[in-house]
Structure formats: C-alpha cells, structure tokens
C-alpha cells in the first residue's frame, strides 16, 4: 500500500459504519475498557453528524475507498472554549507504523490552530503507547488530572499542548 492512493479528507455520511468499525476494533485488540471510553460514546455510531458543529472537524484516512483510520477536533466539553480536544484517533492495523498517524495528527493540529483554539487536550489509555509517543513528539505535556467533562472516565492519560 503506497501513500499515493491514500487521502486524508473530512468525514462523509457514508463513512460512519467503516470508521465505527475501525474505532471499536481497537478496544479488544489493546484490552481497553469498553465503558467510560469512545467505545461506549454515542457519537461513535454517528461520527459524521457528531462533527458538524462550528469549530469541529473529523478526518478519515481513505485508502482506495476503504476507511482505515480517523481523528477529530472538537471544543473540549465543559471547559474553556479556547481549548479543543483531539478525539477518536484510531487506526486499522493495515496502516499502523507507516506514518499515517503523524500525517493525520498534524492535519488535526493545523486545523485546530486555524479554528482559533489556543490549546489542544488529549485523553488516552496507557495501552496506546504508540499514540502517546506521537503526542509527546508533537510537544504534548502530561497532566496530573483530566480537564473538562468528556465522560471518558476510563482514560487515565491526560495531555495538553499550547497551539500558539
């Protein structure tokens, strides 16, 4: 699979089932709790509809018409409107380790800056070591406690980055 037939684009309605499948498949694979995570989040079933508000965006990785990953930016619920959250960044095993995560991550951060956010927040699970390493390489700093009201109480890694 070459990067020539890979496109990072905004989610479309017809992508909902495929991205839901990618997201949900990661939980048993990495032994992540189903409750208190994106697995149980009602938005996971309707990703297109969930990222249609002002200052929201969700991108998918489309490889020859197959959705193999995604990530989005949304205002951090229950917190300052100048802080966004990187949400639901998950990838199929088919594309892991090929640099797609960094490309998508950079696109999300660039979009957050364009939307005027001052900081970006991330919650993750300790099992997702590769993702946490990407966040750290982009300058995210660990926090001692969560921010906002994400409802993801099974996530125990909290990080933030200034976007200035």
Buried (B, 14 or more C-beta within 10 A) or exposed (E): EEEEEBEBEEBEEEBBEBBBEBBBBBBEEBEBBEEBBBBBBEBBEEBBEBBEEEBBBBBBBBBEEEBBBBBBBBBBEEBEEEBBBBBBBBBBEEBBEBEBBEBBBEBBBEBBBEBEBBBBBBBBBEBBEEBBEBBEEBEBEEBEEBBBEBBBEBBEBBBBBEBE
